[in-house]
């Protein structure tokens, strides 16, 4: 039980050392992440569509 108590005490101490982002930084970084995810989704969706069309062409010619 002492180990668990020490673990949580240490975790709380570390949280006090964290330099939290400002509201503007959090908003800006969130927009960057959402944009990156959206672009990645479009790119991977396009690749998936192209590859599925290639497989359909190959299978229809057999």
N, C-alpha and C positions, 0 to 999 in steps of 0.2 A: 504494500500500500504506500510505503514511503517513496518508492521509485515513481509511482504514478503521480503522486503529489509533487515531487521534484520536477518531473517532466512538464507538468502544466505550469508550475511556477517559472521554469526556464522559458517556456513558450511565451508566456505573458511578458516576461522581461524583454525577449527579443522583439515582440510587437511594439514595445515602446521605443526601440531603436530604429524602426522602419521609418523611412522618409516617404510619407504618403504624397501622391501627386495632388496638385491643385485641381479645382473643378474644371478649369479650362484645359489643363493637360489631360485629364481623364476623358473629357469630351473629344478632344482632338485625336487622342490615341484610339478611342472607340470608333471614331469615324474612319480612321486608317484601317483598323481591323475589319470593319464591316465592308469597306471598299475592296480590300484584298480578298475577302471571302467571296464577294459578289463576282469579281473578275475571275477568280479561280473556278467558281461554279460555271461561268460562261465558257471558259476555255475547256474545262474537262467535259462539259456537256457537248461542245462542238466536236471534240475528239471522239467521244462516245458515238455521236451521231454519224460521223464520217466512217468510223470503223464498222459500225453496224451496216451501213450502206455497202461498204466493200464486201463484207461477209455475205450479204444478201445477193450481191452480183455474182460472187464466186459460187454460192450454192445454187443459184438459179441457172447457171450455165452447165451444171453437172448433170 
